């Protein structure tokens, strides 16, 4: 299979939005951006054996490769529109390659359709398996959510539950065993098929002062908000939301995963107290208040005043 046949067979999707003037099949894409919008863009690379276990099903790799980028745009309060794909494959021409490509493309396209996000171009090459996706979206001028907007007194919220993906990874690599098969499947699904909170983002952006997605662990990503905003935080660890699956394992292990495990792709955001009642009356998704912003710059403390130190994922040290 040639590179061009591969692109035409698996990644030439005809059902694109009217904003795509020229997409897959030319030297570059041309997209139309309204005058009252800013372009928001993010790029992530996923490498086999680093960002996902080698044995991860191709359909899940396709889903997750896009989901992690969608999550970045959700954290900015942007509406996703387009993405490009750079795919590096060890080989193109073996029977198993065809099945892998079919499954990968299906996982990618299913999520793209759900998110109304068009594939507009990219590249394919041969080498160690890696996937690079650049996602683009738009936001009304002056309305983007940033890490730098948190103020003293703001309440700290998260969507969903935390730690599931880290526990899922621990079970895959053999560091942890889970008694209930349904809990095992749940945690591994949370690792392999994360939910980008693009729907929740539309509500959150109406009230939030800052936002970030939790990709490298709650404490580490909260630390990015505190540094950008020049504030500190106090967390009530008893309020950190755990799924039923994590509630059934050792609490110390579950809390370590919730505080420092990555790959959950939940949103961490701050709400001014003056907006909190309106926010709670408006929000119709699962959110939990876990703490409060204070003046102790870049310091995170628990409910007892003890410091909480970040030990989340580091892309160069693991």
N, C-alpha and C positions, 0 to 999 in steps of 0.2 A: 504494500500500500504506500503510495507516495504521500508526501506532506499535503499536497493539494487535494487529493482524494479523501484523505483523513478529515480535513477541514470541511469539505463539501458534504461528506457522509454524516458526520457527527455534530458539527458546530455551525452549519449554515441554517439558521432558523428564520423562517420567512415571516413570522407573525410579530413584526416589530412595530413600535409606536411611531406616530407621525413625526415625532421630534427627531427621529433618526433619518437624516437626509441621505447619508451613505454609511452602510455598516460593513459587515463581513464581505470580503471579496475585492477590496480595493487597497491601495497603498496605505490609506489612513481613513479613519471614520470622520464623518461630519455630523455634528449634532446641533440642534437649535436650542438656545437658552433664552428664556424671556428676559426682558430688560430689567424687571424688578426683582430678579433672583441673583443670588451668588451661586457659583459652582462649588460643590463640596466633593473632595476626592480622597480616597484612602487606598493603600496597596498593602497586600500581605503575601508572603511566600510560605508555602507548606511543603516540607521535605519529609519523605518517607523515612521512618525510624527516628525522626526528631519531633515533628509536630503531630504525627499520627503513627500508631503501630503499623508495621509493614503488612500485617495480615488484615488490616481494616478493609471491609468490603468496599469495592469501588463506588457503589452507589452512595455510601456514606461519605466517602472522600469528596465526591462531587458536591454533596450537600454542604459539608462543613467548610470546604474551601470558599464557598460563596457566603455562607452564614457569618463567618468571622468578620468579613468585610462589611456586610450589611449591619452588623452590630456596631461597627465604628460610626457609620452614618446615623444610626439610631441615637447614639450617644451625643451627636451634634445637633439632633433635632431636625435632620434633613430628610427629604423625600427621595428615596432611591430611584434612579432612572436607567442607568446604563452600566455595563462593565466590560472589561477586556480580559482575555485569558491567555497566558503564556504557559504552555504545557510541555514539559520535558519527559519523554518516555524512554525506557531502556531499549525497546524495540517496537516496530509497527506491524510486523508481518506474520506473527505467529497466531495460531487459532485462539489461544488464550488472550492475545492482545485485542482481538475483535470483541470478545465478550467483555473484557475490562472496559474498553472504550464505550460499548453500548451501555453498560451499567453506570459508568462515570457520567456520561452525557445525560442519562436519564435523571440521576440524582441532581445534577446541576440545573437542568432545564425545569424540573419540577419545582424547585425552590425559586428559580428565576421567574417562573410564571406566577407563583404565589405572591412574590414581592413586586410584580409588575416591573421587572428589571430586564432590559434588553442586552443581549450579547452583541457587541458592535465591532469586534475585531480581536486581534491577538497574534500569537505566534506558536508554532510547534517546532520542536527540535529533539534530537536524540541524546540521551545521557541518563544519569541517575534520576529516578522519579521525583519530580517536584512540580508544584502548581503555583503559579503567581497570578493573582487576580487583582485588578485595579477596578474599584467601583466608584461610580460618580453619581451625584445627586444634586438637588437644588434646595435652597432655603431662602425664604424671604429676607431681603437685605435688613441687617440689624437684628435678626431674631435667632441666630445660631446659638446653641448651648456651648459653653466653653468650660474648661476646668478651672478657670480663674475667677469665677463669679461668686464663690461661697463667702458668706459673711458671718461674723460672730453672732450666735444665736440661732442660725439656721438649723433645721432638723435634717438628719441624715437618713435617707431611705434607700432600700434596695428592692428590686423586683424579684419575684420567684423565690427559690431556695438556693442555698450555697453549699458547695462542697461535693455535690453529686458527681461531677465529672472527674474530680481528683480521685474519688473512691473508685469510680469506674476504671480509671487507668491502673490503679493499684491492683485491682482484681485481674486485669489483663496481663500485667507483667509478673504476677504471682506474689506480690507483697502482702496481699490481704485476701481472705476468703470470707464470703458472705453466705449465711445459712440459707436464706430464702431465694429461690431461683427468680422469682418475680422482682425482688430487690436488685439482684445481680443484673438482670436485663434492663431494669430502669436506669441504673447508674451508668451502664455501658452505653445505653442509648443517649443519655445526657452528654456523654463524652463525644460520641460519634455523630450525633444529630442535634447539635445545640439549636435553640430557638433564638433567632435575632429579634430583639424586642422592638420592632419597627412600629407595631400597632400601639404599644404602650407609650412609645416616644411621643406620639402625637398629642397625648394627654399630658404627659409630664412636662413637655416644653412650654405649655401654657402657664406653668407655675414655678418651674425650677430655676434656681440661680446658678447651678453648675451641674455637670453630668460627666460620667465616664463609664465605659463598659468594663466589666470585671473579666479580664483575660488572663492576668498574671497573679491573681489572688486579691482578696478584699483589702488586706492591710497595705499591700504594695500599691494597688491602684488608688486607694484612698490617699495614700501618701503623695501621689502625683497631684491630686486636687489640693491638698493642704499646701504643698510647695508653690503651686501656681497661684493660689489665692492668699498665701501668706497668713494662714490660720492654723489652728490645731483642732483636735477632735477628742471627744469622750464617747466611748461605745459602751452600750449595755450588752455584754456578750450573751446574756440570758435571752435577749430578744432576737438574736441572729436566727433567721428562719432555716430550719432543717426539714428536709423531706421525710415522710414516714420511713423510707428506706434507711436514711442516716440515723433516724431516731432509734432504730433497732440494732445499731452496732455500738461499740464502745464509745462513750461520749467524748472522751479525750481525743480519740482518733477522728471522730466526726467533727469536732470543733477545730482541730488542726487543719482538716481539709477545708472547712468553711472559711477560716481566717486566711489561709495561705495557699490553698489549692487554686489552680488556674482552670481555664477552659469552660467556666460556667456561662460566660457571655450574658450575665444579667447586668442590668443598669444600676449604678450607684449614683445617687443624685441628692441635691440639697434643696429644701423648701423653706423659704422665709416663714417665720411663725405667723406673720400677718396674713399669709396666704393659706395656712395649713387647713383651716376649716373648709374653705372653698375647695381646696384640693381633694380632701377626703370625701366631700359631697359629690365631686365630679368623677373621681377615679373609679373605674369599674373593673380593674385588674388587680392581681395579687401583689400588693406592696407592703413593706414592713418598715416602721421607723426603728432604727437601731442605735441612734445616738444624736449628738448635738455638736455643732461647731463652736469652738472656743478660741481664745486669744493666744494659746500656747503654740507658737508657730512650728509646724511640722512634727508635733508630738501627738501620738495617739495613746490614750489611756483607757483602761477599762473602768467598770463601775466602782471599783475599789481605789481608783487613783493610781494603779500600777501601770507601768508602760507596756504597751503591746508593740513588739518589734516585727517588722515585715520580713518574711522569708519566702516570698513568692517566686515565681519562675523568672530566671534570668536567661536571656537568649544566647549568652556566650558562656555561661557557667552551668546551665541546666537548672 
